[in-house]
């Protein structure tokens, strides 16, 4: 059997496994990498090469840093301070506007999953004390979607761009993304999201969410006792984070090294214990990225990526296809795949295709890769593809609620993205 066909069959099995999630996605990714080597599609030394990738180290470091924000209580203190703004607590629409603005600000600095973990329990406490003026059902989904969109703001705000960065760093002839490469396109999308969910989206929510307010459990954040020792830990955590962010911007050291150094300092100063850091670390995400880097090597070496890229170009009209059409197909395909499996895994599959198509047609690979990243993050029609959307299920939403409210907005942001990104980055 032709190597490229064999690689595609293995990829198909991986995608099916990702979609049904009967096996943890991290294990699927690692097994996929091993399968590529067992069938002779790549060398055995490539199977676990992803674990030494700089981006994987960055993911580990930033996940620990984000968890330290919760462990020290710094995130809760910041969140509670924001929600003490009195003039908005008697008007749900104004309250939502303020919350979404701060969700976006937090999203600039923290992974979007951490942002949702901070705000859902805080909003729940306000809703409980408001006597029905503020509700979880009219705020939770908007918070989750805004966190996902703001997850496009920087290189560290969400895992799809970290996954794409991992592919870019090991691909010759293309440049890796810089820390703020996504920002200039993400900011308009964040503004659009906030305006939408405080106007049309809010009105739509009132019509669709016709169920009773849920009193059940919310996503739990860690409660801490604020004493002198804890305040010192908060200060250390804040300083480490600021220094890390500045180091990312200066770009004098690999991002993975900076992140691991930051995590090491936080563990050494007991802002988060080593055991707690390992316990709260999202190992599934780490395994998905590292394992997928392995099987993506097999896909590339077998020629399967070229075959897939040729198929996409053929569907879009061949070598004479409009760059806009090619771009639209990549963005929409990335979004659709994310409705059935992890957006991180989708980014690892779609990024190599985007790079190959860009190389074949002489297009700007950065534009196509950023389009894939945005598309991977746009899965609002289901609660499956992104952890922030899954966490909003505690608001009592039904599956069709995501289809009606999230799906409507999904279509809007896809259209705007397809028009906007090429104007900003160029082909």
C-alpha positions in Angstrom: 0.0 0.0 0.0 1.2 3.5 -0.8 2.8 5.2 2.2 0.6 8.3 1.8 -2.6 6.3 1.8 -1.5 4.2 4.8 -0.7 7.5 6.7 -4.2 8.8 5.8 -5.8 5.6 7.1 -3.9 6.0 10.4 -4.9 9.7 10.5 -8.6 8.7 9.9 -8.5 6.2 12.8 -6.9 9.0 15.0 -9.7 11.5 14.0 -12.4 8.9 14.7 -10.9 8.2 18.1 -10.6 11.9 18.9 -14.3 12.4 17.9 -15.7 9.6 20.1 -13.3 10.1 23.0 -13.5 6.5 24.2 -9.8 6.7 24.7 -8.2 9.8 26.2 -7.1 12.1 23.4 -3.5 12.3 24.7 -3.2 8.5 24.6 -4.7 8.4 21.1 -2.1 11.0 19.9 0.8 9.0 21.4 -0.5 5.7 19.9 -0.9 7.4 16.5 2.7 8.5 16.7 3.8 5.0 17.5 1.7 3.5 14.7 3.4 5.8 12.2 6.8 4.3 13.2 5.6 0.7 13.4 4.4 0.9 9.8 7.7 2.4 8.7 6.3 5.9 7.9 8.9 7.6 10.1 11.9 6.7 12.3 11.4 5.5 15.9 13.4 8.4 17.2 10.7 10.7 15.9 7.9 9.1 17.9 8.5 11.1 21.1 10.5 14.0 19.6 7.5 16.2 20.3 8.1 16.0 24.1 11.3 18.1 23.7 9.6 20.7 21.5 9.9 24.3 22.8 6.2 24.8 22.5 5.3 21.8 24.6 7.6 23.2 27.3 5.8 26.5 27.0 2.4 24.8 27.4 3.6 23.0 30.6 5.1 26.2 32.1 2.1 28.4 31.3 -0.4 25.8 32.6 1.5 25.7 35.9 1.6 29.5 36.0 -2.1 29.8 35.4 -2.9 27.2 38.1 -0.6 29.2 40.5 -2.9 32.2 40.0 -5.7 30.1 41.4 -3.7 28.4 44.1 -2.5 31.7 45.6 -6.0 33.2 45.4 -4.7 36.1 43.1 -7.2 35.4 40.4 -10.1 35.3 42.9 -9.0 38.6 44.5 -8.8 40.3 41.1 -12.2 38.9 40.0 -14.0 39.8 43.2 -12.6 43.3 43.0 -14.0 43.7 39.5 -17.5 42.4 40.4 -17.8 44.9 43.3 -18.7 47.6 40.7 -22.1 48.6 42.2 -23.8 50.5 39.3 -24.0 47.4 37.1 -25.4 44.9 39.6 -29.0 46.0 39.1 -28.9 45.7 35.3 -28.0 42.4 33.8 -27.1 43.8 30.4 -24.7 46.4 31.9 -23.4 43.7 34.3 -22.7 41.4 31.3 -20.9 44.2 29.4 -18.5 44.9 32.3 -17.9 41.2 32.9 -17.1 40.5 29.2 -14.7 43.4 29.1 -12.8 42.0 32.0 -13.0 38.5 30.7 -11.2 39.9 27.5 -8.6 41.7 29.6 -7.9 38.5 31.6 -7.8 36.6 28.3 -5.0 38.7 27.1 -2.7 37.3 29.8 -4.2 34.0 30.8 -5.3 30.8 29.1 -9.0 31.0 28.3 -9.8 27.9 30.4 -8.4 29.6 33.5 -10.4 32.8 32.7 -13.6 30.9 32.6 -12.7 29.0 35.8 -12.2 32.4 37.5 -15.4 34.1 36.3 -18.1 31.4 36.4 -18.1 30.9 40.2 -17.8 34.7 40.8 -20.8 35.4 38.5 -22.7 32.6 40.2 -22.2 34.2 43.6 -23.4 37.6 42.2 -26.4 35.9 40.6 -27.4 34.2 43.9 -27.2 37.5 45.8 -29.1 39.5 43.1 -32.5 38.0 43.7 -32.9 37.0 40.0 -31.7 40.3 38.5 -28.5 38.5 37.3 -28.8 35.0 36.0 -26.3 32.3 35.1 -28.3 31.3 32.0 -28.1 34.7 30.4 -24.4 35.2 31.2 -22.5 31.9 31.2 -22.5 31.2 27.5 -21.5 34.7 26.6 -18.6 34.5 29.1 -17.5 31.2 27.6 -17.6 32.5 24.0 -15.9 35.7 24.9 -13.1 33.8 26.7 -12.7 31.6 23.6 -12.5 34.6 21.2 -10.1 36.5 23.5 -8.1 33.3 23.5 -6.9 34.5 20.1 -5.3 37.7 21.5 -1.8 36.3 22.2 0.4 33.3 21.6 -0.3 32.0 25.1 -4.0 32.6 25.4 -5.2 29.3 24.0 -3.7 25.9 23.0 -4.5 25.9 19.2 -1.9 28.6 18.6 0.6 26.8 20.8 0.0 23.7 18.8 0.3 25.6 15.5 3.5 27.2 16.8 4.9 23.8 17.5 4.4 22.8 13.9 5.9 26.1 12.6 9.0 25.8 14.8 9.9 22.4 13.3 9.0 23.3 9.6 11.8 24.7 7.5 11.2 27.8 5.4 8.4 29.3 7.5 8.8 31.7 10.5 7.2 30.9 13.9 4.6 33.2 15.2 5.6 36.1 17.4 3.8 36.9 20.7 1.5 39.6 19.3 1.0 38.3 15.8 -2.6 37.4 16.5 -3.5 40.5 18.4 -4.2 42.9 15.6 -6.9 40.6 14.2 -8.2 39.3 17.5 -8.9 42.7 19.0 -11.6 43.6 16.5 -13.1 40.1 17.0 -13.2 40.6 20.7 -14.9 44.0 20.4 -17.5 42.4 18.0 -18.1 39.7 20.5 -18.8 42.1 23.4 -21.0 44.3 21.3 -23.0 41.3 20.0 -23.7 39.7 23.3 -24.7 43.0 24.9 -27.2 43.7 22.1 -28.5 41.2 19.6 -27.0 38.2 21.3 -28.5 39.2 24.7 -31.9 39.6 23.2 -31.6 36.2 21.4 -30.5 34.6 24.7 -33.7 35.9 26.4 -35.8 34.2 23.8 -33.9 30.9 23.6 -33.0 30.2 27.2 -36.6 29.6 28.3 -35.7 27.1 31.0 -35.7 27.8 34.8 -32.5 29.2 36.3 -30.3 26.3 37.5 -29.3 26.2 41.2 -26.9 23.4 40.9 -23.1 23.3 41.2 -20.9 25.6 39.3 -17.3 25.2 38.2 -15.4 25.3 41.5 -12.4 27.5 42.0 -10.0 27.1 44.9 -10.9 29.1 48.0 -7.9 30.4 50.0 -7.5 32.2 53.3 -6.1 35.6 52.7 -3.3 36.1 55.3 0.2 37.7 55.3 1.8 34.5 53.8 -0.8 34.3 51.1 -0.4 37.9 50.2 3.3 37.4 49.7 2.6 34.5 47.5 0.2 36.6 45.4 2.8 39.3 45.0 5.4 36.8 43.9 3.0 35.2 41.5 2.1 38.6 40.0 5.7 39.6 39.6 6.7 36.3 38.0 3.9 36.6 35.6 4.8 40.2 34.6 8.4 39.3 34.1 7.4 36.3 32.1 5.2 38.4 29.9 7.9 41.0 29.3 10.4 38.2 28.5 8.0 36.8 25.9 7.7 40.3 24.3 11.5 40.8 24.3 12.0 37.3 22.8 15.6 36.9 23.9 15.1 33.3 25.1 13.0 30.5 23.7 9.4 30.7 25.1 9.6 27.2 26.5 12.7 28.0 28.6 11.1 31.2 29.9 7.9 29.3 30.9 9.7 26.5 32.6 11.9 29.0 34.5 8.7 30.8 35.6 7.1 27.6 36.7 10.2 26.6 38.6 10.3 29.9 40.5 6.6 29.5 41.5 7.2 25.9 42.7 10.4 26.9 44.6 8.7 29.8 46.4 5.8 27.5 47.3 3.3 29.6 45.4 2.2 26.2 44.2 3.6 22.9 45.5 5.3 20.5 43.1 2.6 17.8 43.8 -0.2 20.3 43.2 1.5 21.6 40.0 1.6 18.0 38.7 -1.9 17.2 39.9 -3.5 20.3 38.3 -1.5 20.2 35.1 -3.6 19.3 32.1 -1.5 16.3 31.0 -4.0 15.4 28.3 -3.3 18.6 26.5 0.4 18.1 26.8 0.1 14.5 25.4 -2.1 15.6 22.6 0.4 18.3 21.4 3.5 16.2 21.9 2.0 13.0 20.4 0.4 14.8 17.5 3.8 16.4 16.7 5.0 12.8 16.4 2.3 11.5 14.0 2.4 14.8 12.0 6.0 13.9 11.2 4.8 10.6 9.8 2.1 12.3 7.8 4.6 14.7 6.3 7.3 12.2 5.5 4.8 9.8 3.9 3.5 12.5 1.5 0.0 12.4 3.0 0.0 16.1 3.7 0.7 16.9 0.1 -2.1 14.6 -0.9 -4.6 16.3 1.5 -3.4 19.7 0.4 -3.9 18.8 -3.3 -7.4 17.6 -2.5 -8.3 20.9 -0.8 -6.9 22.9 -3.7 -8.7 20.7 -6.2 -12.1 21.3 -4.4 -11.4 25.0 -4.4 -10.5 25.2 -8.1 -6.9 23.9 -8.5 -3.9 26.1 -9.0 -6.0 28.9 -10.3 -8.2 28.9 -7.2 -8.9 32.2 -5.5 -6.7 32.7 -2.4 -9.8 33.9 -0.6 -11.6 30.7 -1.4 -8.7 28.6 -0.3 -8.5 30.6 2.9 -12.3 30.3 3.5 -12.1 26.5 3.0 -9.3 26.2 5.6 -11.0 28.4 8.2 -14.4 26.7 7.8 -12.9 23.2 7.8 -11.0 23.9 11.0 -14.2 25.2 12.7 -16.2 22.2 11.5 -13.6 19.7 12.7 -13.5 21.4 16.1 -17.2 20.6 16.6 -16.4 16.9 16.8 -12.9 16.8 18.4 -10.4 18.9 20.4 -9.5 22.3 18.8 -5.9 21.6 19.8 -5.9 18.3 17.8 -7.6 20.1 14.9 -4.9 22.7 14.8 -2.2 20.1 14.7 -3.9 18.4 11.7 -4.8 21.5 9.8 -1.6 23.6 10.2 0.7 21.4 8.1 -1.9 21.5 5.3 -2.1 25.3 5.5 1.7 25.5 5.2 1.8 23.1 2.3 -0.9 24.9 0.4 0.8 28.3 1.0 4.0 26.9 -0.3 2.4 25.4 -3.4 0.4 28.5 -4.3 3.0 31.1 -3.2 0.8 32.5 -0.5 1.7 33.9 2.9 1.8 30.9 5.3 1.3 33.1 8.3 -2.1 34.3 7.0 -3.3 30.7 6.4 -2.0 29.4 9.7 -3.6 32.2 11.7 -6.9 31.5 9.8 -6.6 27.9 10.9 -6.0 29.0 14.5 -9.0 31.3 14.5 -11.2 28.6 12.9 -10.1 26.0 15.5 -11.1 28.3 18.3 -14.6 29.0 16.7 -16.6 26.1 18.0 -19.6 27.7 19.7 -22.4 25.5 18.2 -21.5 22.6 20.5 -20.1 22.4 24.0 -17.5 19.8 22.8 -14.6 21.4 21.0 -13.2 23.8 23.6 -13.0 23.4 27.4 -14.4 26.9 28.1 -17.6 26.0 26.3 -17.8 22.7 28.1 -17.5 24.4 31.4 -20.5 26.6 30.6 -22.8 23.6 30.7 -23.2 24.3 34.5 -25.5 27.1 33.4 -28.1 24.5 32.6 -27.9 24.8 28.8 -29.3 22.1 26.4 -27.4 21.0 23.3 -29.8 22.9 21.0 -29.1 26.1 23.0 -25.5 26.0 21.8 -26.7 25.4 18.3 -29.2 28.3 18.3 -27.2 31.0 20.2 -23.6 29.8 19.8 -24.1 28.6 16.2 -25.6 31.9 15.1 -22.6 33.8 16.4 -20.3 31.1 15.0 -21.5 31.9 11.4 -21.0 35.6 12.0 -17.4 35.4 13.3 -16.4 33.0 10.5 -17.7 35.5 7.8 -15.9 38.4 9.5 -12.7 36.4 9.9 -12.6 35.3 6.3 -13.0 38.9 5.2 -10.8 40.5 7.9 -7.7 38.4 8.2 -6.5 38.7 4.6 -6.9 42.4 4.8 -4.7 42.6 7.9 -2.0 40.0 7.0 -2.2 39.8 3.2 -1.8 36.8 0.9 
